[in-house]
Amino acid sequence: MSKIKTAIKATYFSIIGNVILAILKGIAGIFGNSYALIADAIESTADVFASFLVLFGLKYADRPPDDNHPYGHGKIEPLVTFMVVAFLVTSASVIAYESIQNIQTPHLSPKPWTLLVLGSIIIWKETAFRIVLKRSIETNSSSLKADAWHHRSDAITSVMAFIGISISLIFGKGFEAADDWAALLASGIIIYNAYLIFRPALGEIMDENRYDDVIEEVRVKSLEVTGVLDTEKAFIRKAGMNYHLDLHAIVDGDISVTAGHIIAHKLQDHLKEEIPNLNFILIHIEPGNPVDFDSTSTN
């Protein structure tokens, strides 16, 4: 299965799961007197829309290059991630506001059975987080990673709700608002997770140097190509699920331009075969002296 199909399948998994959970949480929260569960339902509803954004971004990013986008459409992925973060911040703000309102308003303690609902939700959301995160790593998708962290944020909110409701039930009168305080704390955790999602996406948009591990692999694989003596400058930027590479390769300065051109193409083909996430590769040939290099030389 291709990377894009894997990512899209994971996104549909998120959408279906979040729709079911939003309904379940909303019903349990209303009938169980738990705003923490209602807050959970709000977040799951936002997650549904966020997952649709991720789905749109994945499909758009898969479009082939055209005259207006010669490097493809992959840059939409971090833009979608920004919108997903906006959904997270918005839902956290709504949860915080409503929590404060409920803390100031006397109300009944949540029903004990809401703990069973929350326990099931926590297990499911943590499982969903691990599944989608694994797919994001397999596909190198930043927006799918953001979608995975939506699941983790939801699990955290549910854990806070579980703790809050437990306190309310154990200590009784005077602790009815414990789950509201839990929801308020969860909103802060969601904001923090939103930042953790936002920061790598910003680096991707700004072409920040965050891929030293890939560069090191490029250097090692380049030396496997006959005629490549060493490598100099190597710059990588991410676009969608793939990387764009600008590489300076050192070859024997006494060979012809044609021979250098052939080596460059062999190097391109070899790197694409060995490192599948590399998409656009630009090779610049630098002249060198073979006697200055040996099999143990490194940069």
Beta strands, then each sheet from edge to edge (+ up, - down):
strand 1: 230-239
strand 2: 242-252
strand 3: 278-288
sheet 1: 1+ 2- 3-
end
